[in-house]
Every structure is written in structure tokens, then in C-alpha cells.
Amino acid sequence: CKNCIITSLNHNKRVFVKKVDFISNSSDKPTIAITNLGILRLGKKQELISAHSCSNAKEIIENTGFALEMAKKVPITEKPSEKELKLLRKIDPTNTRYSLL
């Protein structure tokens, strides 16, 4: 895929395991994982990009089955802009994203 993004509403060690059985992404580009706790970049190296305001680096590390590289001070994920929220409401008018929680 050109840019691979996955989402997980349950960031835990059962989802983010130390060793996987197979990898379905054939791209050499890293995959971005957006979870209920933060945003990860998964590829040749696994990185914590940011933590959501409801979480922190310690909680993310404790709930990940593999080591993560990260900045000394992990940034907080930016809240979506009004334009982004408007787009979300347009593509998901029935709020299906909330029923997945």
C-alpha cells in the first residue's frame, strides 16, 4: 500500500505482540498505528510518535509487547481541527466510529 494506517481501539499486549505470525503489509514504508492511547510508527524500527491526552508514554510502553523508540519528551497528540471534525462527520454521519468503542 502507498501509506498504510491501522487503528486499534484496544492498545494492549494481546494486540501489539512481541512476535507476529505474518505481516500482511507488503510495503517498505512504515505503518502508522492509531490506538486509543497514542500513535505509533511500525516498520524497521518501532516508534512512539505521540500519546493522546488521556494517556502517557509509560502507559503505552506497559501495554505494548515490544520495545518502542521515542523522544525524551513524547508529544501529546494534537486534537483534530474543526475542519477535520467536519470531514469526520461527513464520512461517518451515523457516528459508527463511536459504536466500535
Backbone torsions as a table, in degrees:
resi	resn	phi	psi	omega
1	CYS	NA	155.6	-178.7
2	LYS	-67.4	-53.9	175.1
3	ASN	-135.3	116.5	-177.0
4	CYS	-100.0	126.0	178.5
5	ILE	-128.8	131.6	174.9
6	ILE	-120.9	156.0	176.4
7	THR	-126.1	148.5	175.1
8	SER	-143.6	125.6	179.6
9	LEU	-86.6	-4.0	179.1
10	ASN	-130.2	89.3	179.0
11	HIS	-80.5	103.8	178.8
12	ASN	-151.8	173.7	-176.5
13	LYS	-70.0	-15.8	175.8
14	ARG	-78.8	-26.0	178.1
15	VAL	-90.0	-47.3	-178.3
16	PHE	-102.4	79.0	-174.1
17	VAL	-83.1	160.0	-179.2
18	LYS	-65.3	-41.6	-178.2
19	LYS	-133.1	130.9	179.4
20	VAL	-98.8	156.3	178.3
21	ASP	-77.0	-35.6	179.0
22	PHE	-156.3	160.3	177.6
23	ILE	-119.5	123.5	-176.9
24	SER	-93.9	-6.7	178.4
25	ASN	-90.7	117.1	-177.6
26	SER	-92.1	1.4	-178.0
27	SER	-78.6	149.9	174.1
28	ASP	-81.9	-11.8	179.9
29	LYS	-77.6	149.5	177.5
30	PRO	-66.7	154.9	175.7
31	THR	-96.8	137.9	174.9
32	ILE	-95.8	128.3	177.7
33	ALA	-113.0	120.6	177.3
34	ILE	-106.6	119.8	-176.6
35	THR	-121.8	-179.8	177.3
36	ASN	-70.6	-11.8	-179.3
37	LEU	-107.5	-30.6	-176.9
38	GLY	-178.9	-162.8	-178.6
39	ILE	-125.3	129.6	-179.3
40	LEU	-117.8	152.4	169.6
41	ARG	-113.7	119.0	-176.1
42	LEU	-114.2	124.5	-179.8
43	GLY	-172.4	-134.5	177.7
44	LYS	-60.5	-31.1	171.2
45	LYS	-130.5	149.1	-178.8
46	GLN	-100.2	122.6	-174.9
47	GLU	-127.4	141.9	170.2
48	LEU	-89.3	114.1	-177.9
49	ILE	-83.9	-46.6	179.4
50	SER	-159.4	157.7	175.8
51	ALA	-109.1	139.0	176.2
52	HIS	-69.9	159.7	-176.9
53	SER	-61.3	-20.0	179.6
54	CYS	-86.4	-1.1	-174.2
55	SER	-136.3	-171.4	175.8
56	ASN	-157.6	170.1	-176.5
57	ALA	-58.6	-41.3	-178.6
58	LYS	-59.5	-46.6	-180.0
59	GLU	-63.7	-39.6	-179.9
60	ILE	-65.9	-44.7	178.5
61	ILE	-60.1	-44.8	-179.6
62	GLU	-63.2	-24.3	-176.9
63	ASN	-106.6	16.1	178.7
64	THR	-120.9	133.1	-175.8
65	GLY	-82.8	6.8	179.3
66	PHE	-143.0	164.2	-178.2
67	ALA	-71.2	143.7	178.0
68	LEU	-120.0	135.2	170.0
69	GLU	-83.8	151.1	179.8
70	MET	-163.9	162.4	174.8
71	ALA	-69.5	160.0	177.5
72	LYS	-58.3	-39.3	176.6
73	LYS	-118.8	106.3	-177.6
74	VAL	-73.3	126.4	-179.6
75	PRO	-69.9	155.8	173.7
76	ILE	-85.0	136.1	178.6
77	THR	-59.0	132.7	177.7
78	GLU	-66.9	140.9	175.2
79	LYS	-70.8	150.0	-179.9
80	PRO	-65.5	145.0	178.0
81	SER	-73.7	167.4	177.7
82	GLU	-61.7	-36.9	178.0
83	LYS	-62.9	-43.2	178.7
84	GLU	-66.7	-40.0	177.3
85	LEU	-64.0	-39.4	178.3
86	LYS	-62.8	-41.2	177.6
87	LEU	-65.0	-42.3	177.2
88	LEU	-59.5	-43.5	179.5
89	ARG	-64.6	-32.1	-179.9
90	LYS	-71.8	-43.9	-177.6
91	ILE	-83.0	-14.9	178.7
92	ASP	-134.8	65.5	-174.9
93	PRO	-66.2	-20.3	-179.3
94	THR	-97.6	9.1	177.1
95	ASN	58.7	37.0	178.3
96	THR	-56.5	-33.3	-178.5
97	ARG	-57.8	-29.2	-179.7
98	TYR	-79.4	-26.0	-179.7
99	SER	-75.0	-13.8	179.3
100	LEU	-80.1	-13.7	-179.8
101	LEU	-76.7	NA	NA
